[in-house]
């Protein structure tokens, strides 16, 4: 994941409602959750839920699939892992890594 993708993910997760939706989808697991179930369990109006899911999809954090008449939303675990890796790749290597990166970008 590059810096711009990470910024998009953090921007999407920076809204309390979207963070709540995303956490619910992570809890739902690989099967995901029907949009109606999300709406009922989170108490979010349909139009508001749709708006926030679209923002999460745009950031690449959520996928949707129609199964007959049911729209199922799922957390994209690959993107989630990519974001976590982005945060931890240089963990505990000291500040000299940051300084070298700055020099390389000049």
C-alpha positions, 0 to 999 in steps of 0.5 A: 500500500502506498501513502495515497492509498493509506490516506484514503483509508484513514480518511474513510475510517476517520468518520465515526459512523464509517468506523462503526460500519467497518468494525461491524463488517470485520466482526461479521467475518468473511461471510459479510453482512446483508445491508439490511442486517447492518442497518437494523443492528446499527440503527443507521438509516438506509440512505446514510448507510449507503453513503458511508458504505460507498465511501468505504468501498471507494477507499478499498476497505469494503466490497459488496456482492448481490446475492439474489435480492440481498446486497452483502457487504464485506470487509476487504481483509487484504486491504486491511492487512495492507494498511496494517503492514503500511503502519508496521513495516518500518516499526522499531528501526529507529529514526535514522530510517526516516532521515534516510527516506527524507534524503532519498526523496530530495 
